[in-house]
Amino acid sequence: MILSRTLCLGVFLSLGSVLGDELPRPRFVVLGQQGVGKSSISNALFGFDNTASSKIQRKQSPFKIGHGLKSKTQLTTFSTGQWLGRGANVTVVDTPGFKDTKDAAFVEELTSVLGDEIPEIDSFLIVYKYKDRFTAPFKRTLNMIAKMFGDIWPNVAIVVNFWDGDQVHKNERAMNGVTEETYKKELQTTFRKQIRSLNHDVPVVFLDSHYSRNDQAEVNFFQSQATRLYRAVTKMPPFECVKRADIGKKMKNNKGKAAKQRKKSLRRQRKLKEKVKVLTMIVQNTQEMVSYYQSHCPGVTPGCKWGEWGEWGSCVEGKRSRRRPKKIGEGNDCEGEETETEEGCVEVESDNWLEGTDNVAYVFGGRLTTEGGEAEAVVLSGSADCKAPAFPAWRQRMTAAYAPGQGIMACGGLTSGGVPSDECWTFTEENKVWAQAPNSGTPLSSAVSSWYKGEFWMLGGTSAKEDDKPKLYKQKMVAEAMKFNPGTQTWSVLIDQFLVEPVQGACMVNIEDPEAGETLVLTGGTDKKIQFDKKVAGKKATYMYNDAKPSWQFLPLLKIARASHSCSVATIGGSLGIVVAGGSNDGDSVEFLDWDEKKKWMKIPRMSRQRGIGPGMAFIRGKLSMIGGYTWPEPVNDVEMFDSDEDKWIVDSKNQEKRFNHAALTVPAALLPQCPLLPMIQFDFNQDL
C-alpha cells in the first residue's frame, strides 16, 4: 500500500496519525531540471511501470508524469511505498523542476514539505538526463538550495535517466567510447568544477525510468543500478532540513541584495541608453557625409582595406567574437570576414578582466621565515605543466604591477642584505623573459604601483634599511611619486606634494570608473616600521585619483586600519568594487567597497587563516585567492579562494605557498613561456561523445 501527501502553502491533506519523523527510511528527495523525468524515476523506484498503456495502471502511480519539457509536478509531494514494489518501505519526495528563473520560489515551495513536515531526509537524488548540458540556471539553483539548506553534497547521488540498458544501446554507446565508467567520471568532474563547495566524487547510477519489462537485460540492469543506489544512500548520514522560518529569513536577506542589484542594473541600462543615443547620432552624421560625397563626387568609388582586429568580446553561450573596421584606401583588399568567432570559451559573470578563467597567479620574491629564506617564483594555476619564469634577483617588499598590453614591471624592494634597491625589470608577452629596465634612481621598498594611462606609476615607500631603528623609518619615508614611460624608457617625478601623506605598505589598484575612466585607488599604509612582534600600526584612509579631478579625492574610511595588506578589483555579490584583506591585527578580516555606490566599506566573510603581514592577492582561474602572509609565529602555508556562490573562503587543497612580503600578480597564462592550462570543463552532453 502506498500512502501519499501533498503539501503547499496553507494546504494540508491528512495522512492520519503519521508524522514526518515517523515516515519510513531511507527518505529520498528527487531534484532536477524540468523534463529530466523526476516523477517517472520516483514511480519506477516504487516499482510502477511508466510505459503501461492502461490508463488504470498509470493512475495508480503516485506521481503524475509529463511529456518532453512539460512538467506535471507543480507542487512538492511525497509518497511512501515498497522499494521497487517489493522491498523495504521508503519515502520519496517529488519536487517541481528547476526553472530558468524564480529560484527563490522553488526553494520556498520545497520548504513546504522539508523542514517543518519532514525534519530529516537521507538523500538528495539529482536526476540528470543522459546527454543533457550542465546549464547556468541548473548550477544557480543547486547553489541556491545548498545556500539555503546547508551542505547537501555528502547526501547527494546523481541519477542519470534515460540510459537504455539493452544490448543495442550499449553497443551504440561503446562505438562512441561511452561507458558507464567514462560518463560517470565526466559527470563527477563536471560537478566538482561547477560546484566549488563540492570536493568529492558523488555516487552516480544509471537508470531508465521507461525501461521495458519485456526485455530481461533492461530489467536486470535497472534492478542492479537501483540496488547500488539504495546501498549508497544507506551509508549516508541523516540530513537535517532547515525549518521554513529560517529559510524565510535567509531569503529575505537575499531578496534585499537582489533589489539592490536591480537598482544598479537599471542605472547601468540608463547609462547604456545614453551611449546608444550618442552612437546613433554619430552614425547619422556619418551617413549624411557619405550621401554628400556620393552626390558631389559621382563615379568615384573608394577602395577598401581592413583595420586591425579589435579585442575579443565577452563569452556568451560558449562563443566570443571580435571585429575589424573597414577603412578607405586604394584598391579592394577587404577580402574575408568582418567578424571572427571562436568557440570553447567559458562564460563568466563579470566583465572584470582579472576574473577571466585563463588567468593565473604569478608569485615571486618574499621571505620564507622571519629569520630569512628566499622564496622562489611559482605559478598557481591548477596545472602541473605551468612553469614560473625565475625572477632575476631575489627581493622582498618590492612593488610590481601587470596590465594587458603593457606586461609586468617590478621595482625596488629589499635585497638579501636588507638594503633598498632602485633596480627595475620588465616582462612582456612579446619577449617572455625578464629584462632590465632603467633604474628609478630612488632606492626604496614597500612602495605601491600600478599601470595608469600606459605608464607605470610608483608611489610612496621608504628608503630605510631593514635593520634601521623604527624612528628612522618615519624620517626616510619617500614623499615623491614617480612614473615610467615605456615608450621613451624614462622616469619622471610627478608634481610636488602629489601624495596626501607619505606612506609605506599601502595597496593600490586601477579600477575603470564608468564616468572618469581609469582611476587609481590607494588604501591604508603606515609611516611606521612594520615589526613581526608588534601590532600593525596601519591607517584607515583611502583615496582615489583620475584625470577628471587630477588630485587625490577622499573615499570612505576602511573599517579596520591596515598596512602591508593586499587588495584587488573584484566582483562580490554581483557588484564590482575593491577588496582589501589582511595587513592588520585582525588579519583574517576582509572588506569590500562597492564602486558604484562608494558609500562605505562592508565586511565580507572572514578568511580561515590570519594573514597579518605581507599577504598576496590574485585570481587563479577566475577565483579570488589569498596567498601567503605572516602571523606569529610563522608564515601561512594555505591558499584560500573566495567562493562567490557560497559566500565564503575555502582552503585550496591543491595549492600551498608559504611566504610573505612577496609580489602576487594576476596574469594571463599566455604571458608566460610555458603555461598550458587544462580547459575549464563545461561539458555539452547534447553533442556526441
C-alpha positions in Angstrom: 0.0 0.0 0.0 1.3 3.5 -0.9 0.5 6.5 1.3 0.9 9.9 -0.1 0.6 13.6 0.9 0.7 16.8 -1.0 1.6 20.0 0.9 1.6 23.6 -0.3 1.1 27.0 1.3 -1.8 26.8 3.7 -2.9 23.4 2.5 -2.6 20.1 4.4 -4.0 16.8 3.2 -4.2 14.5 6.3 -2.2 11.3 6.5 -3.9 10.1 9.6 -1.6 9.9 12.6 1.7 9.5 10.6 4.1 12.3 11.5 7.1 13.4 9.4 9.7 11.9 11.7 7.8 8.5 11.5 8.0 8.2 7.7 9.9 5.1 6.6 13.6 5.4 5.7 15.6 5.9 3.6 13.9 9.2 2.6 14.8 10.4 -0.9 14.3 14.0 -2.3 14.2 14.0 -6.1 15.6 17.1 -7.7 16.3 18.2 -11.3 15.5 20.4 -14.2 12.2 20.3 -15.9 11.8 17.4 -18.3 14.5 15.1 -16.9 12.0 12.5 -15.6 12.0 13.1 -11.9 8.4 11.9 -11.4 8.9 8.9 -13.7 12.1 7.9 -11.8 10.1 8.3 -8.5 7.4 6.0 -9.8 10.0 3.5 -11.1 11.6 3.3 -7.7 8.3 2.2 -6.3 8.0 -0.5 -9.0 5.5 1.3 -11.2 5.6 0.8 -15.0 5.8 4.2 -16.7 5.3 2.5 -20.1 2.0 0.9 -19.2 -0.6 1.5 -21.9 -3.6 1.2 -19.5 -4.9 4.4 -18.0 -6.0 2.5 -14.9 -2.4 1.3 -14.3 -1.0 4.8 -14.9 -3.5 6.4 -12.5 -2.2 4.1 -9.8 1.3 5.8 -10.0 1.7 8.1 -7.0 3.4 10.9 -9.2 2.0 12.3 -12.4 4.4 12.5 -15.3 4.5 14.9 -18.2 6.0 14.6 -21.7 9.1 16.4 -23.0 9.6 19.7 -21.1 6.1 19.9 -19.9 6.1 19.2 -16.2 3.1 17.7 -14.4 4.7 18.3 -10.9 3.7 21.8 -9.8 3.9 21.2 -6.0 6.3 19.3 -3.7 4.7 15.9 -3.0 5.8 12.8 -1.2 4.7 9.1 -1.1 5.7 6.0 0.8 5.8 2.5 -0.5 8.0 -0.5 -1.1 11.3 -0.2 -2.8 10.9 -1.5 -6.4 7.4 -2.6 -5.4 8.6 -5.5 -3.3 11.4 -4.3 -0.9 11.5 -2.3 2.3 9.3 0.7 2.8 10.8 4.0 1.8 9.8 7.6 1.3 10.2 9.6 -1.9 9.7 13.3 -2.2 9.0 14.6 -5.7 9.7 18.2 -6.5 8.8 20.7 -9.3 11.5 21.0 -11.9 14.2 23.8 -11.8 13.2 26.7 -13.9 15.4 29.2 -15.6 14.3 31.8 -13.1 12.4 32.0 -9.8 14.9 30.1 -7.7 13.5 31.7 -4.5 10.0 30.5 -5.4 11.3 26.9 -5.9 13.1 26.9 -2.6 10.0 28.3 -0.9 7.9 25.6 -2.4 10.4 22.9 -1.4 10.3 24.0 2.2 6.5 23.5 2.2 7.4 19.8 2.9 11.1 19.7 4.0 12.0 21.1 7.4 8.7 21.6 9.2 6.9 18.5 7.9 9.8 16.2 7.2 12.6 17.1 9.6 15.2 14.7 8.2 15.9 13.0 4.9 18.6 10.7 3.8 19.5 11.6 0.2 19.0 14.2 -2.5 18.7 12.4 -5.8 19.7 14.8 -8.6 18.2 13.4 -11.8 20.3 14.2 -14.8 19.1 13.4 -18.3 21.6 11.5 -20.5 23.3 13.9 -22.9 21.9 17.0 -21.2 24.0 20.1 -20.6 25.1 21.5 -17.2 23.4 24.8 -17.7 24.0 28.1 -15.8 20.4 28.0 -14.4 20.9 24.4 -13.2 24.1 25.5 -11.4 22.5 28.5 -9.9 19.6 26.6 -8.5 21.8 23.9 -7.0 23.9 26.6 -5.3 20.7 28.3 -4.1 19.5 25.0 -2.5 22.9 24.5 -0.8 23.0 28.1 0.4 19.5 27.8 1.9 19.7 24.3 3.3 23.4 23.9 4.1 26.0 21.4 2.8 23.8 18.9 0.9 26.7 17.3 -1.0 27.5 14.4 1.4 23.9 13.3 0.9 23.8 13.7 -2.9 23.6 11.0 -5.5 23.3 11.6 -9.3 20.8 9.5 -11.2 21.4 9.5 -15.0 18.0 9.0 -16.5 17.1 7.5 -20.0 20.2 5.4 -20.0 18.9 2.4 -22.0 20.2 -0.8 -20.6 19.6 -3.1 -23.6 22.4 -4.5 -25.6 21.7 -2.4 -28.7 22.1 0.9 -27.0 25.1 -0.4 -25.0 26.8 -1.3 -28.3 26.0 2.1 -29.8 27.5 3.9 -26.8 30.6 1.7 -26.9 31.2 2.6 -30.5 31.4 6.3 -29.4 33.6 5.4 -26.5 30.9 5.9 -23.9 30.5 3.5 -21.0 29.0 3.9 -17.5 32.5 4.4 -16.1 33.6 7.1 -18.6 30.3 9.0 -18.4 30.4 8.8 -14.6 33.9 10.3 -14.5 32.9 13.1 -16.8 29.8 13.9 -14.7 31.7 13.8 -11.4 34.4 16.1 -12.8 31.8 18.5 -14.2 30.0 18.7 -10.9 33.3 19.3 -9.0 34.3 22.0 -11.4 31.0 23.8 -11.5 30.1 23.5 -7.7 33.1 24.9 -5.8 31.8 23.6 -2.4 31.9 20.0 -3.7 35.2 18.4 -3.1 34.5 14.8 -3.5 33.0 12.4 -6.2 29.3 11.9 -5.6 27.8 8.5 -6.4 26.4 8.1 -9.9 23.9 5.5 -11.0 22.3 4.8 -14.4 18.6 4.3 -14.7 15.9 4.3 -17.4 12.6 5.3 -15.9 10.9 3.9 -19.0 12.7 0.6 -19.2 10.9 -2.3 -20.9 9.6 -5.0 -18.6 9.7 -7.4 -21.6 13.5 -7.1 -22.0 15.2 -9.1 -19.3 18.5 -7.3 -20.0 16.9 -3.9 -19.2 15.1 -5.4 -16.2 18.3 -6.8 -14.8 20.3 -3.6 -15.5 17.6 -1.3 -13.8 17.4 -3.5 -10.7 21.2 -3.8 -10.3 21.6 0.0 -10.6 18.7 0.7 -8.2 20.3 -1.7 -5.7 23.6 0.2 -6.0 21.7 3.5 -5.3 19.9 2.0 -2.3 23.2 0.8 -0.8 24.9 4.1 -1.4 22.1 6.0 0.3 22.0 3.8 3.4 25.7 4.8 4.0 24.8 8.5 4.0 24.4 10.3 7.3 20.9 11.8 8.1 20.4 15.3 6.7 18.5 17.7 9.0 16.3 20.0 7.0 16.2 23.7 7.7 12.9 24.9 9.0 10.7 27.1 6.9 11.0 30.2 9.2 14.8 30.0 9.0 14.7 29.7 5.2 12.4 32.7 5.1 15.0 34.8 7.0 17.7 33.9 4.5 15.5 34.5 1.5 14.5 37.9 2.9 18.2 38.8 3.1 18.8 37.6 -0.4 15.8 39.5 -1.8 17.2 42.7 -0.3 20.5 42.0 -2.1 18.6 41.2 -5.3 16.7 44.5 -5.1 19.9 46.4 -4.7 21.3 44.7 -7.8 18.2 45.5 -9.8 18.6 49.2 -9.0 22.2 49.0 -10.1 21.2 47.3 -13.3 18.7 50.0 -14.1 21.3 52.6 -13.6 23.7 50.8 -16.0 20.9 50.5 -18.5 20.2 54.2 -18.4 23.9 54.9 -19.0 24.0 52.5 -21.9 20.9 54.1 -23.4 22.6 57.5 -23.3 25.7 55.9 -25.0 23.5 54.4 -27.7 21.9 57.8 -28.4 25.4 59.3 -28.9 26.5 56.5 -31.2 23.2 56.7 -33.1 23.9 60.4 -33.7 27.5 59.6 -34.9 26.1 57.1 -37.4 23.6 59.6 -38.7 26.3 62.2 -39.2 28.5 59.6 -41.0 25.6 58.6 -43.3 25.0 62.3 -44.1 28.6 62.7 -45.0 28.5 59.6 -47.2 25.4 60.9 -49.0 27.1 64.3 -49.6 30.2 62.8 -51.2 28.1 60.4 -53.3 26.2 63.3 -54.8 29.2 65.6 -55.2 31.7 63.0 -56.4 29.8 60.8 -58.9 31.7 58.0 -60.4 34.3 57.8 -57.7 34.4 54.5 -55.8 36.7 54.5 -52.8 38.9 51.5 -52.1 38.9 49.4 -49.0 41.4 48.0 -46.6 41.0 46.2 -43.3 42.0 47.8 -40.0 43.5 45.8 -37.1 41.4 43.3 -35.3 39.7 44.6 -32.1 39.8 42.8 -28.8 37.8 39.7 -28.2 34.3 40.3 -26.8 32.7 38.7 -23.8 32.0 34.9 -23.9 28.3 34.2 -24.4 27.0 30.6 -24.6 30.5 29.3 -25.2 31.3 31.7 -28.1 33.1 35.0 -28.3 33.7 37.4 -31.3 36.0 40.2 -32.4 35.7 42.6 -35.3 37.9 44.7 -37.6 37.0 48.0 -39.2 36.8 48.7 -43.0 39.0 51.7 -43.9 39.0 53.7 -47.0 42.1 53.0 -49.1 43.4 52.3 -52.6 42.3 49.1 -54.4 40.0 46.5 -52.8 41.8 44.5 -50.2 38.8 43.8 -48.0 38.5 40.1 -48.6 37.4 37.9 -45.8 35.0 38.4 -43.0 34.5 41.4 -40.8 33.8 39.3 -37.8 35.7 36.3 -36.4 34.1 33.9 -33.9 35.7 31.2 -31.8 34.0 28.6 -29.6 35.0 26.8 -26.4 35.3 29.8 -24.1 33.9 29.8 -20.6 31.2 32.3 -19.8 31.9 34.4 -16.7 29.6 36.6 -14.7 31.9 39.6 -14.7 33.5 42.0 -17.2 36.5 42.5 -14.9 39.4 41.1 -16.9 41.1 39.9 -13.7 38.4 37.3 -13.2 39.0 35.6 -16.6 39.4 31.8 -16.3 42.6 31.8 -18.4 44.4 33.9 -15.7 46.9 32.5 -13.2 48.7 33.8 -10.1 52.4 34.6 -10.7 54.1 34.8 -7.4 57.8 35.9 -6.9 60.1 37.2 -4.2 59.3 37.2 -0.5 60.6 35.6 2.7 60.1 32.0 3.9 60.6 32.8 7.7 61.2 35.8 9.9 64.9 34.8 10.1 65.2 34.8 6.3 64.9 32.3 3.5 64.4 33.3 -0.1 61.2 32.2 -1.8 61.4 31.2 -5.5 59.0 32.2 -8.2 55.9 30.0 -8.7 52.7 30.0 -10.7 49.4 28.9 -9.1 47.3 27.6 -11.9 46.0 24.1 -11.2 48.2 22.8 -14.0 51.4 20.9 -13.1 52.9 21.9 -16.5 52.7 25.6 -15.8 56.2 26.8 -15.0 57.2 30.1 -13.4 60.0 32.3 -15.0 62.6 32.9 -12.4 62.9 36.4 -11.2 66.4 38.0 -11.9 67.3 38.9 -8.3 65.7 38.0 -5.0 63.7 40.8 -3.4 61.2 41.2 -0.6 58.8 44.2 -0.3 59.2 45.1 -3.9 56.4 46.6 -5.9 55.0 45.1 -9.1 52.1 45.5 -11.4 50.7 44.0 -14.6 48.3 45.4 -17.2 47.1 44.0 -20.5 49.2 45.3 -23.4 51.9 46.5 -21.0 53.1 43.4 -19.3 54.8 43.3 -15.8 57.1 45.8 -14.3 58.7 45.2 -10.9 60.8 47.8 -8.9 62.7 48.3 -5.7 62.4 46.1 -2.7 64.9 45.0 -0.1 67.9 42.9 -1.2 69.2 39.8 0.6 71.3 42.2 2.6 68.3 44.2 3.8 69.2 47.3 1.6 66.6 49.1 -0.5 67.1 48.9 -4.3 66.3 51.2 -7.2 66.5 48.4 -9.8 63.6 47.6 -12.1 62.7 44.8 -14.6 60.0 44.3 -17.2 58.4 41.2 -18.6 56.3 41.4 -21.8 54.3 39.0 -23.8 56.5 39.7 -26.8 59.8 38.8 -25.1 58.5 36.4 -22.4 61.7 37.0 -20.4 62.7 39.4 -17.6 64.7 42.3 -18.9 66.5 45.1 -17.0 64.7 48.4 -17.2 66.1 51.8 -16.4 66.7 52.3 -12.6 64.2 54.6 -10.8 67.0 56.5 -9.2 65.4 56.2 -5.8 66.2 53.1 -3.7 63.1 52.1 -1.8 60.9 49.3 -0.5 57.3 48.9 0.4 56.1 51.3 -2.3 52.9 50.8 -4.3 52.5 50.7 -8.0 50.0 50.4 -10.9 49.8 51.0 -14.6 47.9 54.1 -15.4 47.2 55.6 -18.8 50.0 53.5 -20.3 52.6 54.4 -17.7 54.0 52.7 -14.6 53.2 54.8 -11.5 55.2 54.1 -8.3 54.2 55.9 -5.1 55.5 56.2 -1.5 57.7 53.6 0.2 60.7 54.0 2.4 64.4 54.3 1.8 65.2 52.8 5.2 67.3 49.6 5.6 65.7 46.5 7.1 67.7 46.8 10.3 67.2 50.6 10.8 65.6 51.7 14.0 61.8 52.5 13.9 62.5 56.2 14.3 64.5 56.3 11.1 61.6 54.7 9.1 59.5 57.8 9.5 62.4 60.1 8.6 63.2 58.1 5.5 59.6 57.9 4.1 59.6 58.6 0.3 57.4 61.6 -0.3 57.6 61.8 -4.0 55.8 59.8 -6.7 57.3 58.7 -10.0 56.1 57.3 -13.3 57.9 55.4 -16.0 57.1 55.8 -19.7 57.8 52.6 -21.6 57.9 54.4 -24.9 60.7 56.8 -24.0 62.2 54.5 -21.4 62.4 57.4 -18.9 61.4 58.1 -15.4 59.9 61.4 -14.3 58.8 62.8 -10.9 55.1 63.7 -10.5 54.2 67.2 -9.2 55.4 68.2 -5.7 53.2 67.2 -2.8 51.5 64.7 -5.1 50.7 62.3 -2.2 48.4 63.4 0.5 50.7 61.9 3.1 53.9 59.7 2.7 53.1 56.1 3.4 54.7 52.7 3.1 53.0 49.3 3.0 49.8 50.7 1.3 48.0 48.9 -1.5 46.8 50.4 -4.8 44.6 49.3 -7.7 43.5 50.7 -11.0 39.7 50.4 -11.5 37.7 51.5 -14.5 35.2 54.2 -13.5 32.1 54.4 -15.7 32.4 58.2 -16.0 36.0 59.1 -15.2 37.7 56.1 -16.8 40.9 54.7 -15.3 41.0 55.5 -11.6 43.7 54.8 -9.0 42.6 53.8 -5.5 45.1 53.9 -2.6 44.2 52.1 0.6 45.8 52.1 4.1 49.6 52.1 4.7 51.7 53.4 7.6 54.6 55.8 8.4 56.0 53.4 11.0 58.2 50.4 10.8 56.3 47.1 10.5 57.7 44.6 13.1 56.9 41.0 13.5 56.4 41.2 17.3 54.5 44.4 17.3 50.9 45.4 16.4 50.5 46.6 12.8 50.0 50.4 13.0 48.1 50.9 9.8 45.8 53.6 8.5 42.1 53.7 7.6 42.5 56.3 4.9 41.6 55.6 1.3 41.9 58.0 -1.7 41.2 58.0 -5.5 42.8 59.8 -8.4 41.8 60.2 -12.0 42.0 62.8 -14.8 38.5 64.1 -14.1 39.8 65.5 -10.9 43.6 65.5 -11.0 44.2 65.4 -7.3 43.6 62.8 -4.6 39.9 62.6 -3.5 38.9 61.2 -0.2 36.9 57.9 -0.2 35.2 56.3 2.9 37.5 55.2 5.6 38.3 51.5 6.0 36.6 49.8 8.9 40.0 48.4 10.1 43.3 50.2 9.9 45.6 48.3 7.5 49.2 48.3 6.3 51.2 45.6 4.4 47.8 44.3 3.3 46.7 43.2 -0.2 43.9 44.4 -2.5 42.3 43.8 -5.8 39.4 44.8 -8.1 36.8 42.1 -7.8 33.1 41.3 -8.2 31.4 40.5 -4.9 27.7 39.8 -4.7 27.3 40.9 -8.3 28.9 44.3 -7.7 32.3 45.5 -9.0 34.4 47.1 -6.4 37.6 46.9 -4.4 38.6 44.1 -1.9 41.2 44.6 0.8 42.3 41.8 3.2 44.9 41.1 5.9 47.6 43.5 7.0 46.1 44.2 10.4 45.9 42.9 13.9 42.6 41.5 12.7 44.4 39.6 10.0 41.6 37.3 8.8 39.3 40.3 8.1 38.2 41.3 4.6 36.4 44.5 3.4 34.7 45.5 0.1 33.9 48.9 -1.4 31.0 48.8 -3.9 32.4 51.1 -6.6 29.0 52.1 -8.0 28.0 53.5 -4.6 31.3 54.4 -2.9 29.3 54.8 0.4 31.1 52.6 2.8 33.4 49.6 3.2 31.5 46.5 4.0 32.8 43.5 5.9 32.6 40.3 3.9 33.2 36.7 5.3 36.4 36.3 7.1 39.2 34.0 5.9 40.0 30.9 7.9 43.7 32.0 8.3 45.2 35.1 9.9 47.4 37.0 7.4 48.7 39.9 9.4 51.8 41.0 7.4 52.5 40.8 3.7 49.9 38.5 2.1 49.3 38.5 -1.6 46.0 38.6 -3.5 45.5 37.3 -7.1 43.0 35.5 -9.2 43.6 31.8 -10.0 41.4 30.7 -12.9 38.8 33.3 -12.1 38.8 32.7 -8.3 39.9 35.5 -5.9 42.7 33.9 -3.9 44.8 34.9 -0.8 48.4 33.7 -0.9 50.8 33.6 2.0 51.2 36.3 4.6 52.7 36.2 8.1 51.1 35.9 11.6 53.2 34.9 14.6 54.9 32.5 14.8 55.3 31.7 11.1 54.1 32.4 7.6 50.8 31.0 6.3 51.0 28.0 4.0 47.4 27.6 2.9 46.0 29.3 -0.2 42.3 30.4 0.2 39.8 31.0 -2.5 36.7 33.1 -2.2 33.6 31.1 -3.3 31.1 33.7 -4.5 28.3 31.2 -4.8 28.7 30.0 -1.2 29.8 33.5 0.0 32.8 32.1 2.0 36.5 31.4 1.8 37.6 27.9 1.1 41.1 26.4 1.6 42.5 25.4 -1.8 44.0 21.9 -1.1 45.7 21.9 -4.5 47.8 24.9 -3.8 50.1 25.8 -0.9 52.5 28.6 -0.8 54.4 29.6 2.3 55.9 33.1 2.1 55.2 36.7 2.9 56.3 40.2 1.7 56.1 38.9 -1.9 54.6 40.0 -5.2 51.4 38.2 -6.3 50.0 39.2 -9.7 47.1 38.1 -11.8 48.4 37.5 -15.4 47.1 35.6 -18.4 48.6 32.2 -18.8 49.6 33.2 -22.4 52.0 35.8 -20.9 54.2 33.0 -19.6 56.5 31.0 -21.9 55.4 27.6 -20.5 51.9 27.6 -19.0 49.5 25.2 -20.8 46.2 25.1 -19.0 43.6 22.4 -18.8 40.3 23.7 -20.1 37.7 24.9 -17.6 35.4 21.9 -18.1 32.0 22.8 -19.4 30.7 19.6 -21.0 28.0 19.8 -23.6 26.2 16.5 -23.4 24.0 17.4 -26.4 27.0 16.7 -28.6 28.0 13.1 -29.5 30.7 11.9 -27.2 
